[in-house]
Amino acid sequence: MARIAGVNIPQDKIVSVALTYIHGIGKKFSDNICGKLNISKNKRVNSLTEDEIKKIREFIDENYKVEGDLRREISLNIKRLIDLATYRGTRHKKKLPVRGQRTHCNARTRKGKAIAIAGKKLTPLKK
């Protein structure tokens, strides 16, 4: 099993897709890595040699900030915004959308499940 940047890469996937399982590496970066190391993007992970896996591991460690370091940097950036009491920081603190999206009828992903308002009764229908 190939382990790169602390992540077990799936064996049966194509290399360019398998590298996207690492936090911080998307499709573009995985294609760049394969191109720079002269590894075919369509090659399967289980057909990689130990030398190729080692080259990928070293290249990612040198050139990209991934997994724990990236998560730590992002959380520190958010914490800094909250400490400075910026508008974006207060939105993060209240768990509301940060980038200007409307919240009147949307933002369910960010706000969580809708809560019913107690005591609110519907008006009875007239016959």
C-alpha positions in Angstrom: 0.0 0.0 0.0 1.5 3.4 -1.1 1.6 5.9 1.7 2.3 9.5 0.7 2.1 12.5 3.0 0.5 10.4 5.7 -2.3 9.2 3.5 -2.9 5.7 2.2 -3.3 6.1 -1.6 -5.9 3.7 -3.1 -4.1 0.9 -5.0 -6.6 0.3 -7.9 -6.9 4.0 -9.0 -5.1 5.9 -11.7 -2.1 7.9 -10.3 -3.5 11.3 -11.2 -6.8 10.5 -9.5 -5.2 8.8 -6.5 -3.0 11.8 -5.7 -6.1 13.9 -5.2 -6.9 11.9 -2.1 -4.2 14.0 -0.4 -5.6 17.2 1.2 -4.1 20.1 -0.7 -3.6 18.3 -4.0 -6.2 18.6 -6.7 -6.4 17.5 -10.3 -4.2 20.3 -11.6 -1.4 19.7 -9.0 -1.6 15.9 -9.5 -1.2 16.4 -13.3 1.8 18.7 -12.6 3.5 16.2 -10.4 3.0 13.4 -12.9 4.4 15.6 -15.7 7.4 16.8 -13.8 8.4 13.3 -12.6 7.7 11.7 -16.1 5.2 9.3 -14.7 2.2 8.4 -16.9 -1.0 9.8 -15.6 -2.9 6.7 -16.7 -0.7 4.3 -14.8 -2.3 2.5 -11.9 -0.9 3.0 -8.4 -0.3 -0.8 -7.9 1.9 -0.8 -11.0 4.2 2.0 -9.6 7.7 0.9 -8.5 9.1 1.8 -5.1 11.4 4.2 -6.7 8.6 6.1 -8.4 6.6 6.2 -5.1 9.7 7.6 -3.3 10.1 10.3 -6.0 6.5 11.3 -5.7 6.7 11.4 -1.9 9.9 13.6 -1.9 8.6 15.9 -4.6 5.4 16.6 -2.7 7.3 17.1 0.6 9.6 19.7 -1.1 7.1 21.6 -3.2 3.6 21.5 -1.6 2.0 22.2 1.7 -0.4 19.3 2.3 -2.4 17.5 5.0 -1.6 18.6 8.6 0.5 21.6 7.7 -2.2 23.0 5.3 -5.0 22.3 7.8 -3.1 24.0 10.6 -2.4 27.1 8.4 -6.0 27.4 7.4 -7.2 27.1 11.0 -4.7 29.7 12.1 -5.8 32.1 9.4 -9.4 31.7 10.5 -8.4 32.2 14.2 -6.5 35.3 13.3 -9.6 36.8 11.6 -11.7 36.0 14.6 -9.1 37.6 17.0 -8.9 40.7 14.9 -12.8 40.9 15.0 -13.0 41.5 11.2 -16.3 41.1 9.4 -15.2 37.7 8.0 -14.0 36.7 11.5 -17.4 37.4 13.1 -19.1 35.5 10.3 -16.8 32.5 11.0 -17.5 32.8 14.7 -21.3 32.8 14.2 -21.1 30.0 11.7 -22.7 32.0 8.9 -21.6 32.3 5.2 -18.5 34.3 4.9 -18.4 35.4 1.3 -21.6 37.4 0.9 -24.1 34.7 0.2 -27.7 35.4 1.3 -29.0 33.8 4.5 -32.7 34.6 4.4 -33.8 31.4 2.6 -30.5 29.6 1.9 -27.3 28.7 3.7 -28.6 25.5 5.2 -25.3 23.8 4.8 -23.5 26.4 6.9 -26.3 27.1 9.4 -27.3 23.5 10.0 -30.8 21.9 10.1 -33.7 24.3 10.3 -35.3 24.6 13.8 -39.0 25.1 14.2 -40.1 28.2 16.1 -42.1 27.3 19.2 -45.5 28.8 19.6 -46.0 29.8 16.0 -49.4 28.6 14.9 -50.9 28.7 11.4 -54.1 30.6 10.8 -57.1 28.4 10.5 -58.7 28.1 7.1 -62.1 29.7 6.6 -64.9 27.5 5.3 
